[in-house]
């Protein structure tokens, strides 16, 4: 997420808090619980399942990209700053 990078660059004196920033995009546990409770209710079920699938897909993508980006940065740091 470019907003996370922009925020880190704008506040370079502070520790990086990417994950805290990213977590703000994820739906709350209360909303997820409510969607799960109506997933078998006619009319609400289809919408609920779609929203849950979208949210879980989003979380998966964010976590994978977050980890891959940090692994890439660590590798670059080792290449450039190791003795």
C-alpha positions in Angstrom: 0.0 0.0 0.0 1.5 3.2 -1.1 -0.2 5.2 1.6 1.9 3.2 4.2 5.1 4.1 2.4 4.1 7.7 2.1 3.3 7.9 5.8 6.6 6.3 6.7 8.5 8.7 4.5 6.7 11.7 5.9 7.4 10.7 9.5 10.9 9.1 9.2 11.7 10.0 12.8 9.1 7.6 14.0 9.1 3.7 14.0 7.5 2.2 10.9 4.0 1.0 11.8 2.9 -0.5 8.4 0.9 -3.3 9.9 -1.1 -1.0 12.2 -1.9 1.1 9.1 -2.9 -1.9 7.0 -5.0 -3.4 9.8 -7.2 -0.3 9.7 -8.5 -1.4 6.3 -9.7 -4.7 7.6 -13.3 -5.0 8.8 -13.9 -5.3 12.5 -14.6 -8.6 14.3 -18.1 -7.5 15.1 -19.0 -6.9 11.5 -17.4 -10.2 10.4 -19.4 -12.0 13.2 -22.6 -10.3 12.1 -22.0 -11.3 8.4 -21.3 -14.9 9.5 -24.5 -15.0 11.5 -26.7 -14.1 8.5 -24.8 -16.1 5.8 -27.6 -18.8 5.7 -30.5 -16.3 5.8 -32.3 -15.8 2.5 -31.6 -12.5 0.8 -28.8 -11.6 3.3 -26.8 -14.8 2.8 -25.6 -14.2 -0.7 -24.5 -10.6 0.1 -22.9 -11.8 3.4 -20.9 -14.6 1.7 -19.7 -12.2 -1.0 -18.5 -9.6 1.6 -16.8 -12.3 3.7 -15.1 -13.8 0.6 -13.9 -10.3 -0.5 -12.6 -9.5 3.0 -10.7 -12.8 3.4 -9.3 -12.4 -0.1 -8.2 -8.9 0.7 -6.6 -10.0 4.0 -4.8 -12.8 2.2 -3.4 -10.4 -0.5 -2.4 -7.8 2.0 -0.5 -10.3 4.2 1.2 -12.0 1.3 2.3 -8.6 -0.2 3.3 -7.3 3.2 5.5 -10.3 3.9 7.0 -10.4 0.4 7.9 -6.7 0.5 9.6 -7.0 3.8 11.5 -10.1 2.8 12.6 -8.2 -0.3 13.8 -5.2 1.8 15.7 -7.5 4.2 17.4 -9.2 1.3 18.4 -5.8 -0.2 19.7 -4.6 3.2 21.8 -7.8 3.6 23.3 -7.3 0.1 24.1 -3.7 0.6 25.0 -3.4 4.2 26.6 -6.7 5.2 30.3 -6.9 5.9 
